[in-house]
Amino acid sequence: MPLFTPDLTNPHSRGWGGSSHSPWRNSRGWLAVGVILLSILYDPKASALLGLTHYGWLCLLLWLAVAVHILRSDYAASRTAYFAPCLVCDPQGLTIYARSGRIQQQWRWQDIESVATHGILQTLRITPRDGAPFDYHDRRLEREGNTYRIIAATAQDCLRGILPPVLPAPPADFTHIWYEQPHKHFDKSHTRDNYMLTLLLWVLLFLPAFLGARLRAWPDGAPLLLRILHPLTLVAIALGILCILRVLIHNYRRTTPARRQAAMDDNGLHIYRTGGVPALSLRWADILGVEWREVRIERQKHYLLYFTDRLDHTYRLDVTGLQEAKETCREIAAVVTAVTGRQPLPPLAPQSPATTSPSGVAPLFWLNLLLTAWLVWLTLPCAYSPAHCTAFEPRRFLPFLVAFFTVSLLNLYIGDLYRLFGKNRR
């Protein structure tokens, strides 16, 4: 049983062996497993082969039971930086965590004689006042060669009653906001992704008919479990359609003011999602350092910030979509470096939230939607009323095929065209 609960929120606590922060990482895998499980349930042969025809409810209960833990932990990790690393020194004592996040070993400071590095491999030796020494090493602590020495020095200070200092913060009246840039949706990747979303709309509209046909494919009637899950599946499809429409409306809006993507004030750094919703806040007492990088992805420059907190977790922030992306990336890094180094704050260039989208946004948006509507008009009767299916008649199919390839090429190269004519330079 744990001797105490480590206080990860305490600004005096320090951790090592943290991980890269990826919100909802476990939940995405859990959701993918659920989709695969549901796909197998809809197929009579696959369901019978894997024994899910009669015992699928057991797998469903297990899937739901796992969700309780995964969704809770991922929600906590998405809203806060306080999830356990490999090893923590807090005001109460020293705690070692397993990879699962469970406490593996724990000592109060008054129960420890000394903490030091040991041997050629420089592992960590914890000598309790009562008991044999405990040698500890973990690959998560071996990213840097001097990690064990830093842990030992910090622990020895804690044994003498000297806790790690609270990380500094800027003046109380400090605040600055960085906004999205107006032309970011004309990047090659954004136009292509938005076009794929319009085609995904067609897939989701087609999916209920396909699943209904699979439901009727059972020779003796679908199992009760599948009949119960089918309405829930249709609701999930409807929610997916609404989410895609919401994303498209946001991406192709014309005169809405630019939304803030990152902000700093005397409390800390705040990161926002695309829709302007708060995604993560890091207190100044939690930010240990920052590094900015310029990388190339698909022939385009991307600007990334990597924050390290006092628990040794890493947070990646892509600022490519911000106004004056390269200068903004340097500004944010310079502010954090100045604050953590107790230096004067650098001058910051103000950014305006006012923006309008370029004139090519609306025509491209409507062209994509018209093509998708044409595809729906041609193919949905084949799914819901096969007797009226005329989609593959040459007089109907060939014009659509020409329009489909033309619009596809336009979506593929419009980002390059805008950059070529200088309308989307960073």
MIZAGU-470300 format. One line per 5 residues: for each residue x, y, z of C-alpha. Coordinates in steps of 0.1 Angstrom, whole numbers. Layout:
BEGIN
X:Y:Z ~ ...
This chain:
BEGIN
0:0:0 ~ 13:35:-8 ~ 27:54:22 ~ 13:87:9 ~ -2:103:-22
24:123:-40 ~ 14:160:-45 ~ 21:164:-82 ~ 5:199:-83 ~ 29:212:-57
53:237:-74 ~ 82:223:-53 ~ 77:188:-68 ~ 101:175:-95 ~ 98:145:-118
119:126:-143 ~ 112:101:-170 ~ 81:118:-182 ~ 64:112:-216 ~ 53:132:-246
19:147:-239 ~ -7:133:-264 ~ -43:141:-254 ~ -68:113:-258 ~ -40:89:-271
-54:59:-253 ~ -90:68:-260 ~ -83:68:-298 ~ -70:33:-295 ~ -100:23:-274
-124:38:-300 ~ -106:20:-329 ~ -110:-13:-310 ~ -148:-6:-306 ~ -152:1:-344
-134:-32:-352 ~ -155:-51:-327 ~ -187:-36:-342 ~ -176:-43:-378 ~ -171:-80:-368
-205:-81:-352 ~ -222:-69:-384 ~ -207:-98:-404 ~ -224:-132:-397 ~ -195:-153:-408
-168:-134:-389 ~ -190:-131:-359 ~ -196:-168:-358 ~ -159:-176:-364 ~ -148:-155:-335
-176:-167:-312 ~ -192:-132:-310 ~ -226:-144:-321 ~ -235:-157:-286 ~ -208:-141:-264
-203:-107:-280 ~ -219:-91:-250 ~ -189:-102:-229 ~ -165:-84:-252 ~ -188:-53:-251
-188:-53:-213 ~ -150:-56:-213 ~ -147:-28:-238 ~ -170:-6:-217 ~ -152:-15:-185
-119:-4:-200 ~ -135:28:-211 ~ -141:39:-175 ~ -104:40:-167 ~ -91:52:-201
-116:81:-206 ~ -110:92:-170 ~ -72:92:-173 ~ -72:107:-208 ~ -96:135:-197
-74:144:-168 ~ -42:143:-190 ~ -59:165:-216 ~ -68:192:-191 ~ -37:192:-168
0:184:-167 ~ -2:165:-135 ~ 1:129:-145 ~ 28:107:-130 ~ 63:104:-146
88:77:-138 ~ 102:91:-105 ~ 90:120:-84 ~ 106:140:-55 ~ 78:159:-37
78:175:-2 ~ 66:142:13 ~ 91:118:-1 ~ 104:99:-31 ~ 81:79:-53
88:55:-82 ~ 60:47:-107 ~ 55:17:-130 ~ 47:23:-166 ~ 10:18:-158
11:48:-135 ~ 8:26:-104 ~ 31:34:-75 ~ 60:8:-75 ~ 82:20:-46
79:48:-21 ~ 98:63:8 ~ 92:92:31 ~ 122:116:34 ~ 126:108:71
129:71:62 ~ 158:76:38 ~ 195:77:48 ~ 209:88:14 ~ 203:88:-23
233:86:-47 ~ 245:72:-80 ~ 261:38:-80 ~ 283:17:-102 ~ 297:20:-137
262:24:-152 ~ 254:53:-128 ~ 222:38:-115 ~ 203:53:-86 ~ 210:38:-51
184:46:-24 ~ 196:37:11 ~ 167:35:36 ~ 174:39:74 ~ 159:5:80
165:-21:53 ~ 188:-30:24 ~ 198:-5:-3 ~ 176:-3:-33 ~ 192:0:-68
170:15:-95 ~ 173:21:-132 ~ 148:26:-159 ~ 152:33:-197 ~ 128:63:-193
156:80:-172 ~ 183:74:-197 ~ 175:100:-223 ~ 203:122:-208 ~ 235:109:-193
233:129:-161 ~ 197:123:-151 ~ 206:100:-122 ~ 231:125:-108 ~ 205:153:-110
180:131:-92 ~ 205:122:-65 ~ 214:158:-60 ~ 178:169:-57 ~ 170:141:-33
200:149:-11 ~ 188:185:-9 ~ 153:173:1 ~ 168:152:28 ~ 184:184:42
151:202:40 ~ 159:222:9 ~ 130:217:-16 ~ 134:226:-53 ~ 126:263:-58
93:275:-73 ~ 98:284:-109 ~ 96:321:-117 ~ 67:340:-132 ~ 64:372:-152
50:405:-138 ~ 14:405:-126 ~ 2:427:-155 ~ 18:407:-183 ~ -5:394:-210
-1:386:-248 ~ -23:368:-273 ~ -13:352:-306 ~ -40:347:-333 ~ -44:323:-363
-33:336:-397 ~ -60:344:-422 ~ -47:323:-451 ~ -38:291:-433 ~ -65:271:-450
-49:275:-484 ~ -20:253:-474 ~ -18:222:-496 ~ -25:199:-467 ~ -55:219:-454
-73:221:-488 ~ -68:184:-494 ~ -80:175:-459 ~ -111:196:-463 ~ -119:180:-496
-115:146:-481 ~ -139:156:-453 ~ -166:164:-480 ~ -161:130:-495 ~ -163:115:-460
-198:131:-457 ~ -208:109:-486 ~ -194:78:-469 ~ -213:85:-437 ~ -246:91:-456
-240:58:-475 ~ -231:39:-443 ~ -266:34:-428 ~ -279:16:-459 ~ -248:-6:-459
-252:-15:-422 ~ -289:-21:-427 ~ -281:-46:-454 ~ -256:-63:-432 ~ -282:-65:-405
-306:-83:-429 ~ -279:-107:-440 ~ -283:-128:-409 ~ -302:-160:-420 ~ -321:-164:-387
-322:-128:-378 ~ -296:-106:-362 ~ -286:-112:-325 ~ -303:-91:-299 ~ -270:-74:-290
-266:-62:-326 ~ -302:-50:-328 ~ -296:-30:-296 ~ -264:-15:-309 ~ -277:-6:-344
-296:26:-333 ~ -266:37:-313 ~ -244:33:-344 ~ -268:54:-364 ~ -267:81:-337
-228:80:-339 ~ -229:84:-377 ~ -253:114:-373 ~ -229:130:-348 ~ -200:124:-372
-218:142:-400 ~ -225:172:-377 ~ -189:173:-366 ~ -176:174:-402 ~ -201:202:-411
-189:222:-381 ~ -152:218:-391 ~ -160:227:-427 ~ -179:258:-417 ~ -151:269:-394
-124:263:-421 ~ -143:282:-448 ~ -157:311:-428 ~ -151:345:-445 ~ -154:375:-421
-153:360:-387 ~ -124:375:-365 ~ -93:354:-362 ~ -94:332:-331 ~ -67:331:-306
-45:300:-307 ~ -20:308:-279 ~ -19:332:-250 ~ 3:341:-221 ~ -5:360:-189
8:362:-154 ~ -7:327:-147 ~ 9:308:-175 ~ 7:296:-211 ~ -27:287:-226
-31:267:-258 ~ -64:266:-277 ~ -80:243:-302 ~ -89:253:-337 ~ -123:264:-326
-109:287:-299 ~ -118:263:-271 ~ -92:260:-243 ~ -72:228:-247 ~ -44:230:-222
-30:255:-196 ~ 5:253:-182 ~ 13:273:-151 ~ 45:293:-150 ~ 54:272:-119
52:241:-142 ~ 72:252:-172 ~ 109:242:-170 ~ 121:251:-205 ~ 112:254:-242
128:247:-275 ~ 116:258:-310 ~ 123:240:-342 ~ 117:246:-379 ~ 110:214:-398
98:205:-433 ~ 67:184:-438 ~ 54:178:-473 ~ 77:205:-488 ~ 63:231:-463
80:247:-434 ~ 64:240:-400 ~ 73:258:-367 ~ 71:237:-336 ~ 75:245:-299
85:218:-274 ~ 78:227:-238 ~ 92:207:-209 ~ 75:209:-175 ~ 89:202:-140
76:166:-142 ~ 97:160:-174 ~ 67:158:-197 ~ 70:172:-232 ~ 43:192:-249
44:199:-287 ~ 27:231:-300 ~ 25:236:-337 ~ 24:274:-343 ~ 25:271:-381
-11:284:-383 ~ -4:315:-363 ~ 2:350:-378 ~ 39:355:-386 ~ 45:319:-377
83:320:-375 ~ 85:352:-356 ~ 57:341:-333 ~ 75:308:-326 ~ 107:328:-316
86:352:-295 ~ 70:325:-274 ~ 103:307:-269 ~ 120:340:-260 ~ 93:349:-234
95:315:-217 ~ 134:315:-218 ~ 134:350:-203 ~ 109:341:-175 ~ 125:309:-165
160:326:-166 ~ 147:355:-146 ~ 156:379:-174 ~ 137:410:-187 ~ 109:402:-210
116:408:-247 ~ 95:433:-267 ~ 64:416:-283 ~ 47:426:-315 ~ 10:430:-311
-13:410:-334 ~ -48:420:-346 ~ -77:395:-344 ~ -94:411:-374 ~ -91:391:-406
-111:381:-437 ~ -106:350:-458 ~ -94:354:-494 ~ -119:355:-521 ~ -111:320:-533
-123:303:-502 ~ -161:305:-508 ~ -160:293:-544 ~ -138:263:-535 ~ -161:255:-505
-192:255:-526 ~ -176:236:-555 ~ -166:208:-531 ~ -201:207:-516 ~ -218:207:-550
-196:178:-561 ~ -204:159:-530 ~ -241:166:-535 ~ -239:154:-571 ~ -222:122:-558
-250:117:-532 ~ -277:123:-558 ~ -261:97:-581 ~ -253:69:-557 ~ -277:70:-527
-306:57:-547 ~ -285:27:-555 ~ -281:21:-517 ~ -317:29:-505 ~ -337:21:-537
-318:-2:-560 ~ -346:-4:-585 ~ -341:33:-593 ~ -303:31:-595 ~ -291:49:-627
-257:61:-615 ~ -237:41:-639 ~ -254:51:-671 ~ -228:67:-694 ~ -247:99:-698
-248:104:-660 ~ -215:88:-650 ~ -191:103:-675 ~ -198:139:-667 ~ -195:133:-630
-162:114:-636 ~ -148:144:-655 ~ -160:169:-628 ~ -146:146:-600 ~ -111:145:-615
-111:182:-623 ~ -121:192:-587 ~ -97:167:-572 ~ -68:182:-591 ~ -79:217:-581
-80:208:-544 ~ -46:191:-548 ~ -27:220:-563 ~ -46:251:-551 ~ -22:256:-522
8:255:-546 ~ -10:280:-569 ~ -16:305:-541 ~ 20:302:-529 ~ 32:306:-566
13:339:-570 ~ 24:352:-536 ~ -9:352:-518 ~ 0:328:-491 ~ 35:336:-481
46:334:-445
